[in-house]
Amino acid sequence: MISSNDFRPGVTIELDGQVWRVVEFLHVKPGKGAAFVRTKLKSAQTGSVLERTFRAGETVPQAVLEKSTMQHTYKEGDDYIFMDMSSYEEATLTQVQIGSRVKYIKEGMEVNVIRWKEQVIEVELPNTVVLAVTETEPGVKGDTATGGTKPATVETGAQIMVPLFVNIGDRIKIDTRDDAYLGREN
């Protein structure tokens, strides 16, 4: 159990049979009446946002999440096969369980799999990945002066916007959180 007075961004609680992560909280002490905590919660399963008010000192169950490091070994149809790096057991995850960042997963990549009661809640990818460009318009001499961008497809099939000087075969660094181009790698 956790008290509403101990809420901080990132704290996970169980509410209505789901896991909720505290996004924002505000401890309010009105001039008249009892204090309360106004929160904004985000569902770990669905991503929906809920605003909820708790009495100061009210206790709610804290969600105990289990984090394990797993390595993507291969893809079978629409399923992704991962190996637990501590127990060497294999686990199968679907594209839905992994989420929208599935477009950056390649064989050999290590990810953190977060579970709650044996149910996969979230798959955390590294913040940055280095991938090779497989398809893009060719660059023209002098393009770098304009600072424009063009679409490029990387080896995993993801499409991102890159500067005009990036060519096919270049290895680029990508921020997986916001699909941003960060630079070229050697």
Residue pairs with C-beta under 8 A, 6 or more apart in sequence:
1 59
1 60
1 61
1 62
2 11
2 13
2 59
2 60
2 61
2 62
3 57
3 58
3 59
4 37
4 39
4 54
4 55
4 56
4 57
4 58
4 59
4 60
5 27
5 37
5 56
5 57
7 22
7 25
7 37
7 39
7 54
8 22
8 25
9 22
9 23
9 24
9 25
10 21
10 22
11 21
11 22
11 62
12 19
12 20
12 21
12 22
12 44
12 62
12 63
12 65
13 19
13 20
13 22
13 41
13 60
13 61
13 62
13 63
14 20
14 60
14 61
14 62
14 63
15 41
15 52
15 60
18 43
18 44
18 45
18 46
19 43
19 44
19 45
19 63
19 65
19 116
19 121
20 41
20 42
20 43
20 44
20 50
20 63
21 41
21 42
21 43
21 44
22 39
22 40
22 41
23 39
23 40
23 41
23 42
23 49
24 39
24 40
25 37
25 38
25 39
25 40
26 37
26 38
26 39
27 35
27 37
27 56
28 35
28 36
28 37
28 38
29 35
29 56
34 55
34 56
35 55
35 56
36 53
36 54
36 55
36 56
37 53
37 54
37 55
37 56
37 58
38 51
38 53
39 51
39 52
39 53
39 54
40 49
40 50
40 51
41 49
41 50
41 51
41 52
42 48
42 49
42 50
43 49
43 50
44 63
44 114
44 116
44 121
44 122
45 121
54 60
63 116
64 116
65 114
65 115
65 116
65 121
66 114
66 115
66 116
67 112
67 113
67 114
67 115
68 84
68 85
68 86
68 112
68 113
68 115
69 84
69 85
69 86
69 110
69 111
69 112
69 113
70 82
70 83
70 84
70 85
70 91
70 110
70 111
70 112
70 113
71 82
71 83
71 85
71 108
71 109
71 110
71 111
72 80
72 81
72 82
72 105
72 106
72 107
72 108
72 109
72 110
72 111
73 81
73 82
73 83
73 90
73 107
73 108
74 81
74 107
75 81
75 107
76 92
78 94
78 95
79 92
79 93
79 94
80 92
80 93
80 94
80 95
80 98
80 102
80 105
81 90
81 91
81 92
82 90
82 91
82 92
82 93
82 111
82 113
83 89
83 90
83 91
84 90
84 91
85 110
91 113
93 113
93 120
93 123
95 102
97 120
97 123
98 105
98 123
99 122
99 123
101 123
101 125
101 176
103 156
103 157
103 158
104 125
104 129
104 131
104 156
104 158
104 174
104 176
105 111
105 125
105 156
106 129
106 131
106 155
106 156
109 125
109 126
109 129
110 126
111 123
111 124
111 125
111 126
112 123
112 124
113 120
113 122
113 123
113 124
114 120
114 121
114 122
114 123
114 124
115 121
125 176
126 176
127 175
127 176
127 177
128 173
128 174
128 175
128 176
128 182
129 173
129 174
129 176
130 171
130 172
130 173
130 174
130 185
131 154
131 155
131 156
131 158
131 171
131 172
131 174
132 154
132 155
132 169
132 170
132 171
132 172
133 152
133 153
133 154
133 155
133 162
133 166
133 167
133 168
133 169
133 170
133 171
133 172
134 153
134 154
134 155
134 168
135 152
135 153
135 168
136 150
136 151
136 152
136 153
136 162
136 166
136 167
136 168
137 150
138 167
138 168
139 164
139 165
139 166
139 167
140 164
143 164
143 165
144 163
144 164
144 165
146 164
147 163
148 163
148 164
149 161
149 162
149 163
149 164
149 181
150 161
150 162
150 163
150 164
150 166
151 159
151 160
151 161
151 162
152 159
152 160
152 161
152 162
152 166
152 172
153 159
154 160
154 172
154 174
158 174
158 179
160 174
160 179
160 180
160 181
161 181
162 172
162 181
163 181
166 172
166 181
166 184
170 184
171 184
171 185
171 186
172 181
172 182
172 183
172 184
172 185
173 181
173 182
173 183
173 184
173 185
174 180
174 181
174 182
175 182
